[in-house]
Amino acid sequence: MDFVSIRVITGDITRLVGFYEGATGAAAHWSTEDFAELRTASATLAIGSTRTVAMFAPGAAHPADNRSVILEFRVEDVDAVHRKLIDSGLVDACVQAPTTMPWGNRSLLVRDPDGHLVNFFTPVTEDAAARLAR
């Protein structure tokens, strides 16, 4: 089995894709006006409009309705990402400013425009870097 992607359903696909393009620096690959993917070396973030839900099971997913999943991006310098997100206006405030966690990652927690939690992190200890090596 191969874990391939996470898909987020949104009521405003242009806004949400724009946020993730700006936050990650990755360009979206649009398949249709209702579906885009941001591909990285290790995973893909798929973003679909609410119109795509009916193709699976009408009413099965609701935009901006998550309070249990955190999308995570490993970055080279979490403090630089923090400055970029604030300076560019992509986020007004952080849920948690850059903080070094007990497991060795320096983490920044924000919300995307739909309210999903997004963690940008940098391993700052040898153990954390080794754990995340691919």
C-alpha positions in Angstrom: 0.0 0.0 0.0 1.2 3.5 -0.8 -0.1 6.6 1.0 -0.6 9.1 -1.8 -2.5 12.2 -0.8 -4.8 14.1 1.5 -7.8 15.7 -0.1 -9.5 18.8 1.4 -12.9 19.8 0.2 -13.6 23.6 0.1 -16.4 26.0 -0.8 -13.8 28.4 -2.4 -11.2 26.4 -4.2 -9.4 29.4 -5.7 -8.9 31.0 -2.3 -7.7 27.8 -0.6 -5.3 26.8 -3.5 -3.9 30.3 -3.4 -3.2 30.1 0.3 -1.3 26.8 -0.1 0.6 28.0 -3.1 1.7 31.1 -1.2 2.4 29.2 2.0 4.4 26.4 0.4 5.8 27.9 -2.7 4.5 24.9 -4.7 2.5 25.5 -7.9 -0.9 23.9 -8.1 -1.6 21.5 -10.9 -5.2 22.0 -12.0 -7.1 19.0 -13.5 -10.4 20.9 -13.7 -11.8 24.1 -12.2 -13.0 21.9 -9.3 -9.8 20.0 -8.6 -6.1 20.9 -8.0 -3.1 19.2 -6.5 0.0 20.6 -4.8 2.7 18.0 -5.3 5.8 17.6 -3.1 8.5 15.0 -3.2 6.8 13.0 -0.4 3.1 13.7 -0.7 0.3 15.5 -2.5 -2.3 17.9 -1.1 -5.4 17.5 -3.3 -8.0 20.3 -3.1 -11.5 19.7 -4.4 -14.5 22.0 -4.6 -17.8 21.0 -3.0 -19.1 20.0 -6.5 -16.7 17.0 -6.5 -18.4 15.5 -3.4 -21.4 14.4 -5.4 -19.2 12.2 -7.5 -18.4 10.1 -4.4 -21.4 10.3 -2.1 -23.5 13.4 -1.9 -23.2 15.1 1.5 -20.3 12.9 2.6 -17.8 15.8 3.1 -18.5 19.3 4.3 -16.1 22.2 3.7 -14.5 24.0 6.7 -15.8 21.4 9.1 -12.6 19.8 10.4 -11.4 20.1 14.0 -9.3 16.9 14.2 -6.7 16.8 11.4 -3.5 18.8 11.1 -1.8 19.1 7.7 1.9 19.1 8.2 4.7 20.5 6.0 8.4 20.0 6.8 10.3 23.2 5.9 13.9 24.3 6.0 13.4 27.2 8.3 10.1 27.4 10.2 10.9 30.9 11.5 11.4 32.2 8.0 8.0 30.6 7.0 6.4 32.4 10.0 7.8 35.8 8.8 6.7 35.1 5.2 3.1 34.1 6.2 2.7 37.2 8.4 4.4 39.6 6.1 2.5 38.4 3.0 -0.8 38.6 4.8 -1.6 34.9 4.2 -2.3 34.6 8.0 -3.3 37.3 10.4 -2.4 35.4 13.6 -0.9 32.1 14.5 -2.5 29.4 16.6 1.0 28.8 18.0 4.1 30.9 17.1 7.3 28.9 16.4 8.0 26.7 19.4 10.4 23.9 19.9 8.5 20.8 20.8 9.6 18.0 23.2 10.1 15.6 20.2 12.6 17.8 18.6 10.7 19.8 16.0 10.4 23.5 15.9 6.7 24.0 14.9 4.4 26.8 13.7 0.7 26.2 13.8 -1.7 28.3 11.7 -5.2 27.9 10.3 -5.8 28.0 6.5 -8.7 30.1 5.1 -11.2 27.2 5.8 -10.0 26.9 9.4 -7.9 23.7 9.0 -4.9 23.5 11.2 -1.6 23.6 9.4 1.8 22.8 11.0 5.0 23.9 9.4 8.0 22.4 11.2 11.7 22.0 11.1 13.6 19.2 12.9 16.1 20.8 15.2 17.6 17.9 17.0 19.6 15.0 15.7 16.9 12.5 16.8 14.1 14.4 15.1 16.2 14.7 11.9 17.0 11.0 12.0 13.4 10.0 12.6 12.2 12.0 9.6 15.0 10.9 7.2 13.7 9.2 4.1 
